[in-house]
Amino acid sequence: MMSSAASRPLGFHALLDRFRPGFGRAVASSRQALPVQILPVLVLLLCAMLGAGCADITPKPQTEAVTPDAPGGSGTALAARSDGSAVTPAPRSDYGSAASASPDWSAAEKQAASFISSAPVYFHYDSAALTDSAKAVLRQKAAKLLEFPNLLLLINGHCDERGTAAYNDALGARRAEAALNYLADQGISRSRMDAASYGTRRPLVPGRGENIWSQNRRDEFSVSKK
């Protein structure tokens, strides 16, 4: 068992002796002759002389570890509506990278192309007939196409997942043709437009149920330039 004297922490003068043998005792013997005001100055001088010794016994300040952000912590969160449902992704469009990257597109043309391609038109189940709301959207697109006669239009017809692939390919084509014919009736030259069908191959919203299917029965519009 260790003695109580051995277990006591070292005093200041004993600690000095560990670095410079006999130096601590010399300081202790001379302390009585020194005024109290001199002692702090003496301590500073001793630390300067000992140098590394004082540095070793001085506690080092602790620094907080830098913790990387958790995944998604500082990134952009997925957009959602106030009720928590996910925002429907923007329709696919050939316009965008072509227009924004090309110096041949004016700012007005980019804005018009974005307007024309932004809004799909929707259809009832197993139907290619244009609804009143679809016709209203197409009239707005026609006005922009008349204002910018150098813009070309591709109409893509889409279907929900029900039915055979062959049937939905044909239904998507009829839906695209319905929009093309209506725009032609509004004065848009057929030479500026084309129609295609994706059938069920490009659902706008994945999943099942009428709320999902009603968003996938649609025409989308892609804009290019002569």
Backbone as CSV, one residue per row, in Angstrom:
resi,resn,N_x,N_y,N_z,CA_x,CA_y,CA_z,C_x,C_y,C_z
1,MET,0.850,-1.192,0.000,0.000,0.000,0.000,0.878,1.231,0.000
2,MET,0.475,2.268,-0.772,1.247,3.510,-0.846,0.964,4.326,0.404
3,SER,1.999,5.073,0.868,1.836,5.938,2.022,1.029,7.144,1.646
4,SER,0.460,7.830,2.671,-0.336,9.042,2.402,0.533,10.132,1.839
5,ALA,1.808,10.179,2.213,2.709,11.214,1.689,2.970,11.001,0.229
6,ALA,3.087,9.700,-0.164,3.376,9.423,-1.577,2.186,9.691,-2.450
7,SER,0.962,9.574,-1.826,-0.250,9.754,-2.640,-0.659,11.200,-2.772
8,ARG,-0.070,12.103,-1.945,-0.444,13.515,-2.036,0.103,14.111,-3.332
9,PRO,-0.631,15.068,-3.933,-0.115,15.709,-5.150,1.121,16.530,-4.852
10,LEU,1.996,16.668,-5.817,3.236,17.421,-5.643,2.934,18.893,-5.447
11,GLY,3.656,19.521,-4.503,3.547,20.956,-4.329,4.280,21.701,-5.431
12,PHE,4.154,23.027,-5.428,4.743,23.837,-6.492,6.258,23.689,-6.520
13,HIS,6.890,23.746,-5.339,8.349,23.689,-5.303,8.865,22.302,-5.632
14,ALA,8.110,21.275,-5.192,8.517,19.917,-5.543,8.397,19.694,-7.045
15,LEU,7.355,20.311,-7.633,7.186,20.192,-9.077,8.341,20.846,-9.817
16,LEU,8.813,21.996,-9.300,9.966,22.646,-9.917,11.202,21.753,-9.807
17,ASP,11.323,21.047,-8.698,12.469,20.170,-8.528,12.498,19.054,-9.561
18,ARG,11.278,18.639,-10.029,11.243,17.563,-11.019,11.839,18.020,-12.350
19,PHE,11.718,19.304,-12.657,12.271,19.830,-13.901,13.716,20.297,-13.739
20,ARG,14.008,20.972,-12.635,15.364,21.466,-12.364,15.716,21.058,-10.937
21,PRO,16.440,19.972,-10.728,16.737,19.494,-9.354,17.345,20.594,-8.501
22,GLY,16.808,20.763,-7.277,17.305,21.750,-6.329,16.768,23.142,-6.540
23,PHE,16.125,23.396,-7.702,15.685,24.755,-7.993,14.484,25.119,-7.136
24,GLY,13.576,24.153,-6.949,12.389,24.431,-6.138,12.745,24.723,-4.704
25,ARG,13.712,23.983,-4.146,14.107,24.216,-2.750,14.758,25.580,-2.608
26,ALA,15.500,25.985,-3.632,16.133,27.309,-3.565,15.089,28.401,-3.560
27,VAL,14.080,28.206,-4.334,13.013,29.207,-4.362,12.298,29.241,-3.035
28,ALA,12.054,28.037,-2.452,11.333,27.986,-1.176,12.128,28.656,-0.075
29,SER,13.450,28.478,-0.063,14.268,29.065,0.996,14.370,30.572,0.872
30,SER,14.219,31.072,-0.354,14.341,32.521,-0.540,13.011,33.229,-0.461
31,ARG,11.876,32.463,-0.312,10.555,33.099,-0.361,10.341,34.040,0.807
32,GLN,10.937,33.648,2.001,10.712,34.476,3.168,11.303,35.861,3.004
33,ALA,12.358,35.991,2.187,13.023,37.289,2.050,12.435,38.146,0.950
34,LEU,11.490,37.607,0.221,10.925,38.352,-0.904,9.593,38.961,-0.522
35,PRO,9.343,40.176,-0.925,8.026,40.766,-0.704,6.975,39.965,-1.457
36,VAL,5.742,40.010,-0.931,4.642,39.251,-1.551,4.415,39.709,-2.979
37,GLN,4.596,41.029,-3.270,4.345,41.538,-4.609,5.306,40.952,-5.640
38,ILE,6.484,40.468,-5.192,7.488,39.966,-6.118,7.177,38.544,-6.560
39,LEU,6.406,37.801,-5.778,6.189,36.392,-6.060,5.535,36.149,-7.443
40,PRO,4.492,36.910,-7.847,3.930,36.659,-9.187,4.941,36.876,-10.299
41,VAL,5.781,37.904,-10.131,6.803,38.162,-11.142,7.780,37.010,-11.207
42,LEU,8.122,36.473,-10.048,9.054,35.356,-10.007,8.468,34.129,-10.691
43,VAL,7.187,33.898,-10.446,6.538,32.739,-11.072,6.573,32.857,-12.587
44,LEU,6.301,34.056,-13.114,6.337,34.253,-14.564,7.725,34.009,-15.117
45,LEU,8.744,34.496,-14.390,10.106,34.289,-14.851,10.474,32.803,-14.851
46,LEU,10.024,32.094,-13.828,10.317,30.669,-13.765,9.675,29.919,-14.918
47,CYS,8.429,30.306,-15.255,7.758,29.639,-16.374,8.487,29.903,-17.676
48,ALA,8.986,31.132,-17.837,9.722,31.446,-19.054,11.003,30.640,-19.143
49,MET,11.656,30.417,-17.983,12.891,29.668,-17.975,12.631,28.184,-18.246
50,LEU,11.566,27.678,-17.654,11.294,26.260,-17.825,10.765,25.940,-19.222
51,GLY,10.076,26.912,-19.839,9.630,26.769,-21.230,8.714,25.598,-21.419
52,ALA,9.275,24.570,-22.013,8.485,23.409,-22.381,7.860,22.752,-21.168
53,GLY,8.534,22.827,-20.028,7.985,22.216,-18.830,6.669,22.829,-18.444
54,CYS,6.572,24.174,-18.463,5.319,24.837,-18.134,4.253,24.538,-19.164
55,ALA,4.683,24.463,-20.418,3.693,24.202,-21.460,3.081,22.831,-21.284
56,ASP,3.894,21.849,-20.832,3.394,20.495,-20.690,2.364,20.385,-19.592
57,ILE,2.513,21.193,-18.510,1.600,21.047,-17.390,0.411,21.973,-17.500
58,THR,0.361,22.835,-18.530,-0.773,23.741,-18.715,-1.890,23.012,-19.438
59,PRO,-3.106,22.971,-18.882,-4.204,22.271,-19.560,-4.468,22.895,-20.924
60,LYS,-4.671,22.036,-21.917,-4.947,22.522,-23.266,-6.438,22.695,-23.456
61,PRO,-6.844,23.791,-24.085,-8.283,23.990,-24.297,-8.842,22.925,-25.227
62,GLN,-10.046,22.456,-24.905,-10.706,21.447,-25.716,-11.468,22.120,-26.854
63,THR,-11.389,21.551,-28.030,-12.127,22.073,-29.175,-13.209,21.084,-29.557
64,GLU,-14.356,21.613,-29.989,-15.456,20.750,-30.393,-15.141,20.093,-31.719
65,ALA,-15.480,18.833,-31.811,-15.300,18.120,-33.076,-16.316,18.631,-34.091
66,VAL,-15.878,18.754,-35.316,-16.779,19.185,-36.379,-17.500,17.960,-36.901
67,THR,-18.813,17.951,-36.739,-19.615,16.806,-37.160,-20.226,17.095,-38.515
68,PRO,-20.009,16.234,-39.491,-20.627,16.461,-40.797,-22.131,16.464,-40.682
69,ASP,-22.776,17.234,-41.572,-24.223,17.270,-41.592,-24.774,15.881,-41.880
70,ALA,-25.873,15.567,-41.259,-26.548,14.312,-41.554,-27.073,14.345,-42.971
71,PRO,-27.270,13.181,-43.566,-27.783,13.173,-44.931,-29.075,13.957,-45.027
72,GLY,-29.082,14.914,-45.934,-30.260,15.738,-46.109,-30.345,16.878,-45.125
73,GLY,-29.422,16.950,-44.184,-29.528,17.972,-43.158,-29.379,19.369,-43.704
74,SER,-28.454,19.580,-44.629,-28.256,20.916,-45.168,-28.613,20.982,-46.640
75,GLY,-29.101,19.888,-47.188,-29.472,19.888,-48.597,-30.861,20.434,-48.801
76,THR,-31.263,20.426,-50.012,-32.592,20.908,-50.339,-33.584,19.774,-50.132
77,ALA,-34.568,20.011,-49.284,-35.556,18.978,-49.034,-36.481,18.833,-50.230
78,LEU,-37.081,17.649,-50.347,-38.055,17.445,-51.404,-39.254,18.335,-51.131
79,ALA,-39.753,18.965,-52.208,-40.894,19.856,-52.043,-42.137,19.052,-51.714
80,ALA,-43.000,19.646,-50.909,-44.252,18.980,-50.565,-45.330,20.031,-50.355
81,ARG,-46.571,19.639,-50.547,-47.688,20.549,-50.286,-47.889,20.685,-48.785
82,SER,-48.735,21.639,-48.416,-48.971,21.881,-46.997,-49.618,20.684,-46.312
83,ASP,-50.344,19.833,-47.072,-50.962,18.650,-46.472,-50.012,17.461,-46.390
84,GLY,-48.745,17.660,-46.855,-47.750,16.604,-46.764,-47.620,15.757,-48.003
85,SER,-48.522,15.900,-48.959,-48.420,15.097,-50.183,-47.319,15.636,-51.077
86,ALA,-46.713,14.737,-51.861,-45.599,15.129,-52.722,-46.085,15.986,-53.873
87,VAL,-45.243,16.925,-54.271,-45.552,17.763,-55.415,-45.394,16.944,-56.690
88,THR,-46.356,17.063,-57.596,-46.279,16.351,-58.859,-45.086,16.853,-59.653
89,PRO,-44.219,15.975,-60.154,-43.071,16.433,-60.941,-43.497,17.164,-62.198
90,ALA,-42.658,18.071,-62.648,-42.952,18.822,-63.867,-42.994,17.885,-65.059
91,PRO,-43.854,18.159,-66.037,-43.926,17.303,-67.218,-42.603,17.260,-67.961
92,ARG,-42.308,16.111,-68.574,-41.122,16.009,-69.409,-41.297,16.913,-70.622
93,SER,-40.229,17.490,-71.069,-40.312,18.372,-72.226,-38.965,18.444,-72.908
94,ASP,-38.992,18.440,-74.237,-37.751,18.624,-74.989,-37.250,20.051,-74.848
95,TYR,-38.176,20.977,-74.587,-37.764,22.345,-74.313,-37.099,22.384,-72.941
96,GLY,-36.171,23.291,-72.767,-35.495,23.439,-71.476,-34.015,23.507,-71.731
97,SER,-33.368,22.346,-71.812,-31.928,22.349,-72.030,-31.590,22.933,-73.392
98,ALA,-32.408,22.645,-74.403,-32.120,23.165,-75.745,-32.275,24.668,-75.790
99,ALA,-33.372,25.152,-75.213,-33.628,26.590,-75.273,-32.686,27.376,-74.386
100,SER,-32.452,26.879,-73.171,-31.626,27.633,-72.238,-30.155,27.614,-72.646
101,ALA,-29.734,26.549,-73.333,-28.329,26.449,-73.696,-28.012,27.124,-75.031
102,SER,-29.042,27.325,-75.870,-28.795,27.866,-77.195,-28.852,29.387,-77.188
103,PRO,-27.858,30.044,-77.770,-27.907,31.514,-77.843,-28.913,31.998,-78.876
104,ASP,-29.470,31.069,-79.687,-30.418,31.471,-80.716,-31.796,31.770,-80.156
105,TRP,-32.050,31.380,-78.910,-33.355,31.633,-78.288,-33.329,32.992,-77.586
106,SER,-34.270,33.837,-77.946,-34.414,35.112,-77.239,-35.118,34.869,-75.917
107,ALA,-35.063,35.861,-75.042,-35.727,35.728,-73.746,-37.229,35.556,-73.924
108,ALA,-37.810,36.268,-74.873,-39.254,36.159,-75.115,-39.612,34.770,-75.642
109,GLU,-38.770,34.204,-76.504,-39.021,32.863,-77.030,-38.919,31.812,-75.937
110,LYS,-37.941,31.961,-75.068,-37.810,31.025,-73.954,-39.042,31.073,-73.056
111,GLN,-39.520,32.270,-72.789,-40.697,32.413,-71.931,-41.930,31.810,-72.604
112,ALA,-42.091,32.049,-73.899,-43.228,31.487,-74.621,-43.160,29.969,-74.663
113,ALA,-41.965,29.422,-74.935,-41.808,27.976,-74.995,-42.075,27.336,-73.643
114,SER,-41.634,27.981,-72.579,-41.889,27.465,-71.246,-43.381,27.470,-70.943
115,PHE,-44.076,28.512,-71.353,-45.523,28.605,-71.126,-46.257,27.497,-71.888
116,ILE,-45.888,27.300,-73.140,-46.578,26.312,-73.976,-46.355,24.897,-73.445
117,SER,-45.156,24.600,-72.994,-44.819,23.239,-72.575,-45.188,22.943,-71.130
118,SER,-45.599,23.950,-70.373,-45.732,23.765,-68.927,-46.990,23.021,-68.514
119,ALA,-48.105,23.198,-69.213,-49.387,22.652,-68.747,-49.874,21.512,-69.631
120,PRO,-50.029,20.303,-69.089,-50.642,19.219,-69.860,-52.144,19.446,-69.992
121,VAL,-52.778,18.684,-70.846,-54.240,18.595,-70.865,-54.606,17.162,-70.511
122,TYR,-55.732,16.998,-69.797,-56.099,15.697,-69.243,-57.371,15.156,-69.893
123,PHE,-57.531,13.826,-69.795,-58.633,13.134,-70.457,-59.373,12.238,-69.467
124,HIS,-60.638,11.972,-69.801,-61.402,10.986,-69.039,-60.919,9.587,-69.396
125,TYR,-61.312,8.636,-68.567,-60.906,7.241,-68.765,-61.369,6.725,-70.126
126,ASP,-60.455,6.087,-70.840,-60.724,5.432,-72.121,-61.351,6.402,-73.120
127,SER,-60.858,7.658,-73.117,-61.428,8.664,-74.000,-60.341,9.535,-74.589
128,ALA,-60.555,9.963,-75.824,-59.664,10.925,-76.469,-60.392,12.240,-76.728
129,ALA,-61.581,12.389,-76.163,-62.353,13.617,-76.354,-61.797,14.724,-75.461
130,LEU,-61.650,15.911,-76.014,-61.141,17.042,-75.247,-62.231,17.589,-74.331
131,THR,-61.896,17.785,-73.078,-62.827,18.411,-72.138,-62.813,19.920,-72.341
132,ASP,-63.771,20.588,-71.731,-63.818,22.052,-71.833,-62.560,22.685,-71.244
133,SER,-62.075,22.141,-70.128,-60.864,22.705,-69.523,-59.654,22.452,-70.413
134,ALA,-59.607,21.301,-71.084,-58.502,21.023,-72.007,-58.524,22.007,-73.174
135,LYS,-59.703,22.303,-73.690,-59.816,23.257,-74.803,-59.363,24.652,-74.378
136,ALA,-59.664,25.043,-73.149,-59.246,26.358,-72.661,-57.725,26.450,-72.593
137,VAL,-57.076,25.371,-72.122,-55.618,25.345,-72.072,-55.030,25.407,-73.476
138,LEU,-55.618,24.684,-74.410,-55.109,24.658,-75.784,-55.265,26.017,-76.464
139,ARG,-56.307,26.736,-76.148,-56.466,28.080,-76.735,-55.362,29.014,-76.260
140,GLN,-54.951,28.885,-75.017,-53.844,29.701,-74.512,-52.537,29.337,-75.212
141,LYS,-52.327,28.062,-75.428,-51.125,27.636,-76.143,-51.158,28.134,-77.583
142,ALA,-52.320,28.076,-78.212,-52.451,28.535,-79.593,-52.113,30.015,-79.716
143,ALA,-52.528,30.815,-78.746,-52.233,32.246,-78.790,-50.731,32.495,-78.783
144,LYS,-49.988,31.733,-77.964,-48.535,31.892,-77.935,-47.891,31.405,-79.226
145,LEU,-48.402,30.331,-79.774,-47.846,29.806,-81.023,-48.092,30.776,-82.179
146,LEU,-49.220,31.458,-82.179,-49.483,32.468,-83.205,-48.569,33.674,-83.033
147,GLU,-48.250,33.990,-81.794,-47.373,35.140,-81.515,-45.934,34.841,-81.911
148,PHE,-45.537,33.579,-81.841,-44.158,33.181,-82.168,-44.198,32.111,-83.256
149,PRO,-44.303,32.513,-84.518,-44.482,31.544,-85.626,-43.251,30.686,-85.909
150,ASN,-42.115,30.989,-85.275,-40.918,30.166,-85.491,-40.818,29.001,-84.504
151,LEU,-41.795,28.862,-83.610,-41.790,27.763,-82.660,-42.537,26.564,-83.228
152,LEU,-41.984,25.370,-82.979,-42.582,24.114,-83.414,-43.078,23.340,-82.199
153,LEU,-44.067,22.464,-82.422,-44.711,21.786,-81.300,-44.794,20.279,-81.539
154,LEU,-44.390,19.511,-80.539,-44.590,18.063,-80.531,-45.563,17.740,-79.405
155,ILE,-46.632,17.010,-79.728,-47.659,16.631,-78.749,-47.518,15.140,-78.464
156,ASN,-47.334,14.787,-77.195,-47.163,13.398,-76.774,-48.387,12.940,-75.985
157,GLY,-49.054,11.892,-76.478,-50.213,11.347,-75.782,-49.814,10.250,-74.809
158,HIS,-50.476,10.225,-73.640,-50.162,9.260,-72.574,-51.448,8.649,-72.024
159,CYS,-51.305,7.469,-71.419,-52.440,6.727,-70.866,-52.114,6.229,-69.464
160,ASP,-53.162,5.855,-68.715,-52.900,5.183,-67.448,-52.577,3.715,-67.715
161,GLU,-52.301,2.967,-66.667,-51.731,1.627,-66.820,-52.736,0.568,-67.239
162,ARG,-54.027,0.857,-67.197,-55.028,-0.169,-67.487,-55.145,-0.408,-68.986
163,GLY,-55.367,-1.650,-69.381,-55.487,-2.001,-70.783,-54.194,-2.565,-71.335
164,THR,-54.263,-3.079,-72.553,-53.075,-3.665,-73.185,-52.158,-2.570,-73.708
165,ALA,-50.908,-2.918,-73.935,-49.943,-1.949,-74.450,-50.347,-1.451,-75.828
166,ALA,-50.807,-2.357,-76.690,-51.191,-1.965,-78.049,-52.388,-1.022,-78.024
167,TYR,-53.379,-1.334,-77.172,-54.564,-0.469,-77.093,-54.176,0.925,-76.602
168,ASN,-53.329,0.993,-75.588,-52.952,2.294,-75.026,-52.041,3.085,-75.961
169,ASP,-51.235,2.403,-76.752,-50.452,3.123,-77.754,-51.376,3.826,-78.751
170,ALA,-52.415,3.128,-79.176,-53.368,3.721,-80.114,-54.179,4.830,-79.448
171,LEU,-54.573,4.626,-78.195,-55.336,5.648,-77.474,-54.494,6.897,-77.258
172,GLY,-53.228,6.722,-76.915,-52.347,7.877,-76.752,-52.193,8.648,-78.048
173,ALA,-52.133,7.931,-79.171,-52.036,8.607,-80.467,-53.303,9.407,-80.760
174,ARG,-54.478,8.873,-80.430,-55.730,9.601,-80.662,-55.794,10.852,-79.784
175,ARG,-55.317,10.759,-78.593,-55.311,11.924,-77.699,-54.391,13.023,-78.235
176,ALA,-53.222,12.639,-78.705,-52.310,13.629,-79.271,-52.910,14.257,-80.536
177,GLU,-53.538,13.442,-81.372,-54.158,13.948,-82.599,-55.320,14.880,-82.278
178,ALA,-56.064,14.600,-81.213,-57.181,15.463,-80.832,-56.685,16.869,-80.496
179,ALA,-55.589,16.952,-79.752,-55.037,18.271,-79.422,-54.487,18.951,-80.668
180,LEU,-53.791,18.189,-81.519,-53.248,18.771,-82.753,-54.363,19.333,-83.630
181,ASN,-55.450,18.594,-83.785,-56.558,19.059,-84.618,-57.204,20.319,-84.043
182,TYR,-57.318,20.360,-82.728,-57.926,21.548,-82.117,-57.032,22.774,-82.314
183,LEU,-55.735,22.611,-82.167,-54.815,23.726,-82.396,-54.838,24.158,-83.858
184,ALA,-54.976,23.203,-84.761,-55.085,23.558,-86.182,-56.339,24.387,-86.424
185,ASP,-57.431,24.041,-85.737,-58.654,24.831,-85.865,-58.475,26.241,-85.317
186,GLN,-57.506,26.436,-84.432,-57.222,27.766,-83.878,-56.264,28.559,-84.759
187,GLY,-55.860,27.992,-85.890,-55.032,28.724,-86.836,-53.567,28.337,-86.860
188,ILE,-53.181,27.289,-86.130,-51.776,26.861,-86.120,-51.556,25.915,-87.299
189,SER,-50.551,26.201,-88.114,-50.269,25.366,-89.275,-49.882,23.955,-88.841
190,ARG,-50.429,22.971,-89.522,-50.092,21.586,-89.219,-48.619,21.288,-89.493
191,SER,-48.003,22.057,-90.345,-46.588,21.837,-90.639,-45.700,22.172,-89.447
192,ARG,-46.234,22.881,-88.490,-45.477,23.239,-87.291,-45.678,22.248,-86.153
193,MET,-46.544,21.255,-86.367,-46.906,20.367,-85.262,-46.713,18.908,-85.650
194,ASP,-46.479,18.098,-84.636,-46.389,16.655,-84.827,-46.991,15.997,-83.596
195,ALA,-47.437,14.733,-83.748,-48.084,14.013,-82.650,-47.425,12.653,-82.491
196,ALA,-47.332,12.191,-81.255,-46.741,10.892,-80.948,-47.444,10.315,-79.733
197,SER,-47.237,9.022,-79.503,-47.856,8.347,-78.356,-46.807,7.589,-77.569
198,TYR,-46.863,7.734,-76.250,-46.047,6.923,-75.355,-46.864,5.835,-74.677
199,GLY,-48.158,5.793,-74.908,-48.987,4.787,-74.252,-48.860,4.876,-72.744
200,THR,-48.454,3.770,-72.124,-48.277,3.733,-70.663,-46.814,3.831,-70.243
201,ARG,-45.910,4.096,-71.168,-44.480,3.967,-70.876,-43.897,5.130,-70.076
202,ARG,-44.601,6.251,-70.015,-44.088,7.399,-69.258,-45.146,7.934,-68.293
203,PRO,-45.449,7.207,-67.236,-46.423,7.739,-66.275,-45.880,8.993,-65.595
204,LEU,-46.727,9.975,-65.463,-46.310,11.195,-64.764,-46.181,10.941,-63.274
205,VAL,-47.102,10.153,-62.725,-47.111,9.830,-61.298,-47.202,8.317,-61.149
206,PRO,-46.250,7.676,-60.478,-46.337,6.227,-60.288,-47.378,5.864,-59.241
207,GLY,-47.943,4.684,-59.379,-48.904,4.221,-58.383,-50.197,3.758,-59.011
208,ARG,-51.172,3.489,-58.158,-52.461,2.987,-58.601,-53.577,3.808,-57.966
209,GLY,-54.771,3.696,-58.531,-55.925,4.439,-58.012,-56.294,5.575,-58.942
210,GLU,-57.560,5.971,-58.895,-58.073,6.969,-59.837,-57.343,8.304,-59.717
211,ASN,-56.954,8.700,-58.516,-56.239,9.967,-58.357,-54.910,9.954,-59.114
212,ILE,-54.262,8.797,-59.160,-53.010,8.637,-59.907,-53.300,8.516,-61.398
213,TRP,-54.233,7.653,-61.744,-54.535,7.394,-63.154,-55.003,8.661,-63.876
214,SER,-55.780,9.506,-63.179,-56.307,10.711,-63.828,-55.200,11.682,-64.209
215,GLN,-54.063,11.637,-63.504,-52.927,12.502,-63.846,-52.085,11.932,-64.985
216,ASN,-52.204,10.633,-65.204,-51.427,9.998,-66.267,-52.153,9.984,-67.610
217,ARG,-53.460,10.231,-67.628,-54.211,10.320,-68.887,-54.095,11.758,-69.401
218,ARG,-53.116,11.993,-70.275,-52.791,13.387,-70.577,-52.099,13.510,-71.929
219,ASP,-52.038,14.753,-72.401,-51.136,15.167,-73.480,-50.092,16.095,-72.888
220,GLU,-48.848,15.910,-73.297,-47.768,16.829,-72.934,-47.242,17.472,-74.197
221,PHE,-46.561,18.617,-74.012,-46.177,19.448,-75.151,-44.697,19.804,-75.062
222,SER,-43.987,19.552,-76.143,-42.560,19.873,-76.237,-42.355,20.890,-77.346
223,VAL,-41.536,21.880,-77.080,-41.352,22.999,-77.996,-39.927,22.980,-78.539
224,SER,-39.795,23.209,-79.825,-38.497,23.405,-80.463,-38.607,24.630,-81.373
225,LYS,-37.562,24.887,-82.127,-37.518,26.104,-82.923,-37.044,25.791,-84.330
226,LYS,-37.599,26.495,-85.273,-37.196,26.307,-86.687,-35.736,26.673,-86.881
